[in-house]
Amino acid sequence: MIITILGRPKTGKTSIISEIIEINKREDRLFLIYDLLGNFKQYYTFDGKHIKQITRFDTISHDEFFKLAYDTKNCTCFFDEIDIACNAHKIDEALFKIINYGRNVNFNVSLISAARRPARVSRDLTAASSKFIILRCREPADLKYLSEQVSPDVVTIVQNLKLFQYIVYDLDEDFEPENVKIYNTKQREK
């Protein structure tokens, strides 16, 4: 499973990743978190058997992080600011392997990533994503990218979202703009 979360700074991406961790930490699998900005400190004390945090203070590179995930197998990777590891012009080799082969039963590596700018994320990643969680977006280049790579109907919806609102665009379901549900992040509910 590959989920890509897209949204500007301070719109709720970190809150959504935290919600996903809370929902899924009951699973008997390892969670690897590349915590570049130190946003997930609350999980550092959660059962060390199930969560391994890689912080900006560690000496591991993002390519080594993805290699660790690929070699570990049966894990879920959370990578905030994924455009650091891949963009329209380059992609880490280990991340490329996760995107293209990680879902294979021999590896079973899931990836949940977040980025501020959809247009700066590798097309390999977006093409392999089964779900997009998209927060409010109004930047013209990003709207154009979403229109071309996801759906023109999505653009109409996401540019009109309020702060901390998002939609889920699931590629395994039929997309009907009139039936799109708009969600609020936990940050919004505070």
LOZAFI-187662 format. One record per residue: x, y, z of N, C-alpha, C, CB in turn; residue in three letters. Coordinates in steps of 0.1 Angstrom, whole numbers, plus 5000, padded with zeros to 4 digits. Glycine has a CB too. Layout:
XYZXYZXYZXYZALA/...
END
This chain:
500849885000500050005000500950125000499050005012MET/500650224991501350344991500250454992502250364978ILE/500450545002499550655004500350785003498750645018ILE/499950874996500651004994499751115000501051034979THR/500351195009499551305015500151435010499751305031ILE/499351515004499751644998499051765004499451634983LEU/499951865008499351985014500452085017498551955026GLY/500052205017500952315021501352305036500252455019ARG/502352375040502752385054501652425062504052475056PRO/501552375074500552415084499052385080500752555087LYS/498852285071497552255068497052125074497352245053THR/497952045081497451925088498151795083496051915086GLY/499151795075499851675071500351585082500951705061LYS/501051655091501551585103500451525112502451675111THR/499351595113498251545121497651425115497151655122SER/497551425101497051305094497951185096496851335079ILE/499251205095500151095097500051045111501651135094ILE/499951135121499751085135498451005137499751215144SER/497451045130496150975131496350835125495051045123GLU/497050825114497250695107498150605116498050715094ILE/499150665123499950585132499050535144501150665138ILE/498250615149497350575161496450465157496550695165GLU/495850475145494950375140495650235138494250415127ILE/496850245132497550125128498650065138498250155115ASN/498850135148499950085157499549965165500350195167LYS/498349925164497849795170498249675161496349795172ARG/498649705149499049595140500449535145499149635125GLU/500649415142501849355146502949365135501649205150ASP/503349485133504349515123505149635127503749535109ARG/506349645122507249755125506849875118508649715122LEU/506949995125506750125119508150195119505650205126PHE/508550235107509750315106509350455102510750255095LEU/509750555111509450695109510650775106508650745121ILE/510750835094511850925091511351065096512250925076TYR/511751115107511251235113512151345112510951205128ASP/512251405100513151505096512951635105513051545082LEU/511751665108511451795115511151775130510351865108LEU/511251655135510951625149509451635153511751725157GLY/508551605143507151625146506451505152506451645133ASN/507251395154506551265159507251225172506651165149PHE/507651315180508351285193507451205202508751405200LYS/506151225201505151155210505250995208503751205208GLN/505750955197505850815194507150745198505550785180TYR/508150825203509450775205509450675217510350885208TYR/508450685226508450595237507450485235508050675250THR/506750475224505850365222506650245219504850405210PHE/506250135225506750005223507849995212505649905219ASP/509149995217510249995208510349885198511549995216GLY/509549775201509549665192508849695179508849545199LYS/507849795180507049825169507349955162505649825173HIS/508050045168508350175162509750205163507450285168ILE/510350235152511750285152511750425145512650185144LYS/512250515152512250655147513650685142511850755158GLN/513650755131514950805125514750955125515250745111ILE/515551025133515351175134516351245126515351215148THR/516151375125517151455118518551455125516651595117ARG/518551415137519751405145520551285143519551435160PHE/519951185137520651055134521551075122519650945132ASP/522450985121523450995110522950915097524750945114THR/521850855098521350775087520750865076520250665092ILE/521050835064520550915053519150865049521450915040SER/518450935041517150885037517250765028516350995030HIS/518250755020518450635012518750515021519650655002ASP/519550535032519750425041518450385048520850465051GLU/517650485051516350455057515550365049515550595060PHE/515350395036514550315027515250175025514450385013PHE/516550175025517250045024516849955036518750055022LYS/516950025048516549955060515149895059516650045072LEU/514249975055512849935053512749815044511950045049ALA/513349825032513249725022513849595027514049775009TYR/514949605034515649485039514949425051517049515043ASP/514249515059513549465071512249385067513049585080THR/511549425057510349365052509249375063510549215049LYS/507949355059506849355068506849475077506749225076ASN/506949595071506949715078506149825071508349765082CYS/505849935078505250055072506250165075503850085079THR/506550235064507450355065506550485064508450355053CYS/506950575073506350705073507450805070505650745086PHE/507250885059508350975055507651105053509150925043PHE/507951205062507451335060508451415051507251415074ASP/507851495043508751575033509451485023509751665041GLU/508651395017509251295008509951354996508051205003ILE/509651474993510351534981511851564984509751674978ASP/512251534996513751544999514351414993513951545015ILE/513651304993514251174988513951154974513651064997ALA/512951224968512651204954511951324949511751074952CYS/512251354937511551464930511351434915512351604932ASN/510951524908510751504893511951454886510151624887ALA/513151484892514351454884515251344891515151574884HIS/515051304903515851204909514951124920517051264916LYS/515451004922514850924932515850824938513650834927ILE/515850814952516850724958516550584953516650734974ASP/517650504951517550374946516650284955518950314945GLU/516850294968516050204978514650244978516650214992ALA/514350374976512950424976512250374963512850574976LEU/513050374952512550324939512150174941513650334928PHE/512950094948512649954950511349944959513849884958LYS/511250024969510050014977508850044969510050114989ILE/508850154961507750194953507350084943508050324945ILE/508350024937508049924926507949784930509149934916ASN/508649744941508549604945508149584960509949544943TYR/508049684968507749674982506449604985507749804988GLY/505449624976504149564979504149414976503049624970ARG/505149364970505249214968505149144981506549184960ASN/504549024981504348954994505648915000503548824991VAL/506748904992508048874998508648985006509048834987ASN/508149115004508649225011507649285020509149335001PHE/506449315015505349365023505749495030504849265033ASN/506249595022506649725028505549825023508049765023VAL/504949895032503949995029504750135031502749995038SER/504250235023504850365024503750465025505750395012LEU/503850555035502950665037503850785037502150655050ILE/503650875028504550995027503751115026505450975014SER/504451225029503751355028504751455021503451415042ALA/504151545014504851645006504051775006505251604992ALA/504751885006504152025005503652054991505152135010ARG/504452014981504252054967504051924959505352134962ARG/502951894954502751774946503551774933501251764942PRO/503851894927504551894915506051864917504452034909ALA/506551864929507951834932508151684936508351924943ARG/507051604936507251464940507451384928505951414948VAL/508251274929508551184918507251124912509451074923SER/507251124899506051064892506050914895506151094877ARG/507150854898507150714902506350684914508650664904ASP/506450774924505750764936504250784934506250864947LEU/503850894927502450924925501750824917502251064919THR/502450774907501950664898501650534906502850644886ALA/502450514916502250384924501350404936503550334928ALA/500950524939500050554950498650494948500050704954SER/498150424958496850374957495850474963496650244964SER/496350564971495450664978496250794979494950614991LYS/495450904977495951034979495151104990496051124966PHE/495751164999495051245009495551385006495351205024ILE/494551475001494851604996494251715004494451614981ILE/495051795010494651915017494452035008495551945029LEU/493952145014493752265006494952294998493352375014ARG/494752324985495852364976495352474967496352244968CYS/496152584966495752694957496952734948495352814965ARG/498052684949499252714941498952664926500552654946GLU/498952754917498652724903499352604897498852844894PRO/500752594899501452484894501052354900503052514896ALA/500752354913500352234919498952194915500352244934ASP/498052294913496752254908496752194894495852384908LEU/497652254886497852194872498352054873498852284864LYS/499352034882499851894883498751804888500951894894TYR/497951844898496851754903495851724892496151824915LEU/495551824884494651814873495051704863494351944866SER/496351714860496951624850497251484855498251684844GLU/497651474868498151344873497051274882499351374881GLN/496151344887495151284896493751294888495051354910VAL/493151414889491851434882491551584882490751354889SER/491051634871490551774870489451804881490051814856PRO/488651704883487551724893488151744907486651594893ASP/489251684910489951694923490351844925491151604925VAL/490751914915491252044916490152144921491752094903VAL/488952124915487852204919487552194934486552164911THR/487652074939487352044953488452104962487151894955ILE/489752064959490752094969491052244969492052024965VAL/490852314959491152464960490052534968491252524945GLN/488952474970487852534978487852474993486552514972ASN/488752394996488752345010489152445020489752225011LEU/488652435032489052525043490352475049487952545053LYS/491052555056492252515063491952395072492752625072LEU/492852295072492752165079491652075074492452195093PHE/491152095062490252005056490951925045488952075050GLN/490451805042491151725032490151625026492351645038TYR/490551575014489751465008490651345006489151514994ILE/490051235005490751105002490351064988490450995012VAL/491351054979491151014965491750874964491851114955TYR/490850774964491250634964491150584950490350554974ASP/492250544944492250494930491450364928493650484926LEU/491250294939490450164938488950184938490850074949ASP/488550314940487050344940486750434928486650404953GLU/485450424924485050524914484950664920483650484908ASP/485550754913485550894918484350974912486850964914PHE/483451014921482251094917482351224925480951014920GLU/482651334919482851464926481651494935483051574916PRO/480451464931479351504940479251414952478051484932GLU/479951304953479951224965481251234974479751074961ASN/482051324971483351334978483051384992484251434971VAL/483651305002483451345016484651435019483451215025LYS/484351545027485451635031485651605046485051785029ILE/486951585050487251545064487951665070488151425064TYR/487951665083488751765091489851685099487851845101ASN/491051745099492151685106491851705121493551745103THR/492551625129492351635144492751775149493251525151LYS/493751835142494151965145493052065144495352015135GLN/492152045134491052135132490052125144490352105119ARG/489951995149488951975160489352025173488751825161GLU/490652065175491152115188490452255191492652135188LYS/
END
